[in-house]
Amino acid sequence: MTTPTITIDDKKYAIDQITAQGKEILGMIQATEHKLAELNRDLAIAQTAKTFYLKALVEHLPKALEG
């Protein structure tokens, strides 16, 4: 059976040899990565909504001013 590893700076480390505090930090890194992915999804949703609203606004604008 293969020992689970983590790669940091192109070096592999055996997860079962990480200290308890190191495993807590690893958990925080994983939680942070999850939160960043969630925020990126939210950003994509917000950007899509903004594009839609801008297109909808154009239909309600008066004639553009000269210059």
C-alpha positions as CSV (number, residue, x, y, z in Angstrom):
1,M,0.0,0.0,0.0
2,T,1.2,3.5,-0.8
3,T,1.8,6.0,2.0
4,P,-0.2,9.2,1.5
5,T,2.0,12.1,0.7
6,I,1.9,15.9,0.3
7,T,4.1,17.8,-2.1
8,I,5.4,21.2,-1.0
9,D,8.0,23.1,-3.1
10,D,8.5,20.0,-5.3
11,K,9.4,17.8,-2.3
12,K,7.2,14.9,-1.1
13,Y,6.5,14.3,2.6
14,A,4.7,11.4,4.3
15,I,1.5,12.7,5.8
16,D,1.6,10.1,8.6
17,Q,5.0,11.6,9.7
18,I,3.7,15.2,10.1
19,T,3.4,16.4,13.6
20,A,0.0,17.0,15.2
21,Q,0.4,20.7,14.9
22,G,1.5,20.3,11.3
23,K,-1.6,18.3,10.5
24,E,-3.7,21.1,12.0
25,I,-1.9,23.6,9.8
26,L,-2.5,21.3,6.8
27,G,-6.2,21.2,7.7
28,M,-6.3,25.0,7.7
29,I,-4.6,25.1,4.3
30,Q,-7.2,22.7,2.9
31,A,-10.0,24.8,4.4
32,T,-8.4,27.9,2.9
33,E,-8.2,26.3,-0.5
34,H,-11.9,25.3,-0.2
35,K,-12.9,28.9,0.7
36,L,-10.9,30.3,-2.2
37,A,-12.7,28.0,-4.6
38,E,-16.0,29.0,-3.1
39,L,-15.1,32.7,-3.4
40,N,-14.0,32.2,-7.0
41,R,-17.3,30.6,-7.8
42,D,-19.1,33.6,-6.2
43,L,-17.0,36.0,-8.1
44,A,-17.9,34.3,-11.4
45,I,-21.6,34.5,-10.5
46,A,-21.3,38.2,-9.7
47,Q,-19.4,38.9,-12.9
48,T,-22.0,37.1,-14.9
49,A,-24.8,39.1,-13.1
50,K,-23.0,42.4,-13.7
51,T,-22.7,41.6,-17.5
52,F,-26.4,40.8,-17.6
53,Y,-27.4,44.0,-15.7
54,L,-25.2,46.1,-18.0
55,K,-26.9,44.6,-21.1
56,A,-30.3,45.2,-19.5
57,L,-29.5,48.8,-18.6
58,V,-28.6,49.6,-22.2
59,E,-32.2,49.1,-23.2
60,H,-33.3,51.9,-20.8
61,L,-30.6,54.5,-21.6
62,P,-31.4,57.7,-23.5
63,K,-29.6,58.6,-26.7
64,A,-25.8,58.9,-26.1
65,L,-24.5,62.5,-25.8
66,E,-22.2,63.7,-28.6
67,G,-18.5,63.9,-27.8
